[in-house]
Amino acid sequence: MNEQSRFDTRCVHAGQAPDLLSGAVMTPVYFTSTYLQEGLGQHKGYEYARTRNPTRDAVQGNLAALEGAQHGVAFASGLAATQAILELLDGGDHLILGNNVYGGTYRLVDKIMQRFGLTYTQVDTSDLAALAAALKPSTKLVMLETPTNPMLGLSDIAGVRKALDAAGFKGVLAVDNTFATPFNQQPLSLGADLVFHSTTKYLNGHSDSIGGVVVTSRQDLADKLFFIQNAAGAILSPMDSFLVMRGTKTLHLRMERHNQSALRIARWLEARTDIPKVYYPFLESHPQHALAKAQMRGGSGIVSFDTGDAERTRRMASAFKVFALAESLGGVESLVCHPVSMTHGSVPAADRAKLGLTDSLLRLSVGVEDVEDLIADLEQALKA
């Protein structure tokens, strides 16, 4: 691959080459845990599979290329990737989190990392003045999620970078790009130092793998992350590495369909008089629609909506026939999630209320089925 290769070509080929032994086009799954050494300190770059594995090397190169990065570091889950970023910090350091980050990220920081001396402040990262005001001399990390889960709020990544630089911030800006994917958004090009994903979602795309990745073009951060990956050991397995690479080969095709169908469904929901609120960045009614059009290629496949009635939402959640009531997102099959009882149960109720994350909210992960069938399923579930 070369730097001029376009995104679709990188999806199919980046990080991979035909196997030298057999000529296999797909990178083999190297299940081996250890490697022959010809002599003391003499090997082919591989000693022990926790440190390096050829299948993991390939997916790390692939995912880095999709984000326009030099380095990719793959982990056993999205939260393991988040944990690795937090382990760049020391006790006494301060970090800033968005006020609508994924519930698992909040739980990790609030319930675990604080015990090791980290402190944090949650702030609306779309408010650049509030973000700058939250900075402290001890702030070493700013962690954005854009779009947010499940309210689909946006942060101006380039604006955040400018505000941080103006305030003299010398730490790390990390962006969770799981919802947008590198197809729709390229945070490194907008000023981020690190980008991270739950590969479980769109990158894998088939609901059969758990994983995470951090990508960067900064050598100093990559060196630290590779050290943490090896020292802590939360590595992406060879099989999961293979499954993610299988997924990224069609990422560009899947995301085009996710974008198209989700926008169609969001507009259909918004046109109904019995749905008071619909959240989707590419709706003209979204308060950050202009930013979405400027920063993103498409709105991705997540649509959230509020029925205005918790009991109606409860009945509806059990009435779907095509959408599956399940956690997670980003697969080829459509899912429906009740965030309050599923993904965001660990977030305090008062904080959920401030964000509009109500008991009557549902989040759709719009898959690649025929959109007319998905709309018909929504309609019959609403009638329930």
N, C-alpha and C positions, 0 to 999 in steps of 0.2 A: 504494500500500500504506500501511497505517497500523500503529501499534505494537500494536493489538489483534488484528490478523490472526493466525490460528493457523498452526502450522507447515506443515500440508499446503497451505494456500493460499499461503504464502510460497514453497514449493517451485515452484509453478506460475507465480507472477506477480512475485515480488520482483525489483527491479532492472530490470524490463522494461516497455515500453509499446509500443503499436502504432507502426509506423514512420510518421513524419510525411509522408513523400513518397508512399508507396503504401498505407498502412494495413495492411501485413503484420503478422500477429499475432506471428510469431516474429521476434526481433531479427535483422536481416540480418547477413551476414558482410561486414564492411567490410575488404576487402583493400588498400585504398589506403594508401600509405606517407606521403603528404603532403597538405596541405589548402590550398585557396585562401585567401589573406588579402586582405581588401578594401583594406587600407592598412597602413602600418607600425604594428604592434601591434594591428591590428583583425582579429579572427577570431572564430569561433564556439566558442571553447574548445579547438579542435584545431589544432595546428601541424604535428606530426610524430608518426608512429604509435608510435615507441618511447615517447614521453611519454604520449600518450593515444590510445585507439582506442575508438569507440563500442561495438563488440562486447565488448571487454575491460571497459569501464566497466559494461556490463550484468551480466556474470557476477560482477564484483567486488561490485556491489550485491546481487546475489542471494545470494552466499555469505556476505556479512556479515550479511544479514538472517536466514539460517538459524541462525547462531551467536548471534543477538541482539546483534550488534556494529554500530558506526557506520561502520566502514571495512574494506574488503577490498582486498588488494594481491596480484595474481596474477602467478605466475612460470612459467618454462618447465618446471620439474619440481619435485617435492617437495624434492629436495636443493637446488635453487636457492632455494626458499623458506627452507629451513634456513640456507643460506649467508647470506641477507639478514639473518636474525635475528642470526647470529654477527657480521655486519658492523656491528651496532649497538655492538659492543665496541671497545676500543682495545688496543694492545699492552700487555702487563702485567696486563690484566684476567684474572680467574679465573672459570670457570663450573663448575657442578655438573651432571653428567649422571646419569641413571639407569644402573644396572649392567646393564640388559637393553634398551638402546636398539637401534633398527634398525642393522644392521651398516654401512649406508652413512653414517649419522650418526656412528657411532664412527670410521669411516675418515676422514671429512671433518675431524673435530676432531683426531684423533690424527696423521694424516699430512700435513694441509695447514695447518690453522689454528695449530697449535703453531709452525710455521715463522715465523709473523708475531707471535709473542710472547704468544699466549694460552696460559693454563695451565688444566688441568681436573682434576677429581676425579670418579671414578665412585662412586656410593653407592646402596644399596638405598633408593629414595625412599619405599618403604612404611614404613620405619623412621624416624619423625620425629625421634627423638633422634640417630640417626646423621646425618641430613640437617642438623640444626642444628649438630652437631659439625664438619661439613665446611665450614661457612661461614668465610670469611676476610674481613678488611677489604677485600680487592680483589675479592671475589665480586660480579659484576654481573649474572649470569644464572643462573637455575635452570631446567633443561629436563627436563620430565617426559614420559614416554610411558606412557599408561594407556588400555586394556590394552597390555601390552608384546608385542613381536614376537620370538619365537613362543610364549613361555611363558605369556602371558596373565595376568601378574601385574598387580595394581592399585595405584595410589597414591591416597590420600585427598586429593583436590585441596583441599577446604576445610580439612582438617587441616594440609596443607602450608602453605597461606596463613597460617593462624593461627600455626604454628610459626615461619615466617619473620618475621612481624610481631613476635612476641614476642622474637625475636633481634635486632631492629632492622635487618633487611635492607631496603635501599633500592633494590635492583635490580629486575630484570624476572623474572616467573614466566611461562614459556612452556610450553604443553601441546600435545603432538602428539595430535590427536584423530582421526587417520586411521582407526584400527580401529573406534572406537565410532561415529563420525559424529555430526553435530549432532542427528540423530534420536534417538540413544540417550543422549547426554551433552552438557551445556552447560557447558564449563569456565569461561567468563567469569562466569557466574552463581555459580560456586563460588570465585571469587577470582583466576583467572588474569588476567594482563595481556595476553597474546597467545595466540592459538590458531592452530595451523598444520596443514595437511593436504597429503598427496599427493593431488591431485584425480584422479590416474591411477586411484585405487582406487574406493571406493564412490561418490564424488560424480559421477564420470563414469559408472561402472558398466557400461560396454560394451567395455572393453579395446581402445579405439581412439583413445586420447588420452593424452599425457603432460603433466602440469602440477602446479602447487603453488599454495598460497594462504596468506597470513597475514592474520588478522583481529584487530581491536582496537577498543575504544571510546576509547582514549587518543589525543587529538589529537597530542601530542608524538611518540609512537611512530609514528603513521600518517604524519606529515610526514617523519620520517627514513626510513621504509620506502619511501614514494613517491620520495624523493630517490635512494635506493639502486636502486630499480627502474629509474629513468630513467638514472642515472649508470652503472650496471653493465650494464644492457641485457638482463638475462635475463628477458625479458617472455613472458607467455603469448600465443601467436599468435592471430590472429582466428579461425582455423578451430578450434583447440583450445578457445577461449573458447566458441564456438558448441556444440561437442560436450559440454562440461561442462554448459552450460545445458540442452541436450537431456536430459542425464542427470538433473539435479536435479529436473526436472519429475515424475519417477517415483520419486524417492529414498524418499519415505515408503512407497510401495507395495512397493518392492523390499526395504527394510529390515525390514518386517513379515515377509516371507517368509524372508529370511536368518535373522532371529532365531528364527523357529519351526522351520525345518528344521535349523539348527545345534544347537539344544537337543535336538531329537529324535535326531539322529545322535550327539551326545555321550552321551546316556543309553543308546543302543543299544550304543555302544562300551564304556561303563563296565560294562554288564551282562555282557559277555563275560569268560570266565575266562582267555583267551589275550592280553588287552591289559592289562598291569600298570598303566599310567598314562594318564589322560585329563585334558586341561586345557581347561576352559571356565568362564567366570566365573559362569554361572547354574546350574551343577551344585551341588547342595546340599553335595557333598563338597569343593568348592573352598574353600581356607582363607580366602578373602576374599569368600565368598558374601554375607554380610550387607552388606558395603560395596558390592558390585555391585548389590544390590537397592536400596540407599539412593541410590547415585550415578548409576545407569544405568537407562534405560527397558527395555533388553533387552541380551542378551549379544553381539549382532552375529553375523557369519557365519563366524568363524574358530574351528576346533577343532583342537587339537594332540593327538597321542597317541604313545605310545612302545610299540613292539612288544616291546622287551626284547632284540631280536636284530638286529644290524646287517645280517647277510646276509639275514634274512627281510625286513627293511625294503627292502633293495635289490631283491629279487625282486618284492616287492609294488608298489613304485613304478612298475615297468614293466608291471604287469599290469592296470591300470585301463582301462576301456573308455568310461566316461562322464566321470569326472574326467580332466582333461588334466594331464600332468606338465609344469609350467611355473612360472616365477617370476611374481610379482605376485599380486594378489588383488582381491576386491571387485567382480568382474564378474558378469553374469547367468549365465555358465557356471561350472561347478565346476572348481576346480584343485586339484592336490596338489603340494606343494613339500617338498623335502628341505633344511631350513635349513642344515645343516652344509656341504653342497656348493653351495648356491645363495645364499641371502640373507645368511648369516652367516659365509661363508668368510673374511672379513677379520678376524673376531674371534679373538684368540688362543685356542688349544685349551684352555689352562688355565682361561681365563675362561668358556669355554663349559661346561666340566665343572662348574664351581661352580654354574652356573645350572641344571644338569640338561639342557642342550642337547646331546644325545648323537647318535651316528651312527645310532641306531635310532629317532629322532624324525621324524615326518611332520607337516606342517601342511596342513590342509584349508581351502580357501576354498569354503564351501558356497554354491552358486548358487541359482537359482530353478527348477531342474528339479523334477519330481515327486520328493518325498523318498523314496518307496518305490523308485524306480529308483536313487537314489543309495545307499541302503542295500544294495540287491541288488548294486551294483557293488563296494561295500566288501567284501561277503561273498565274492564270487568272487575278488577280489584277495587277500584274506586266505588263501583256500584255495590260492593259487598258491605 
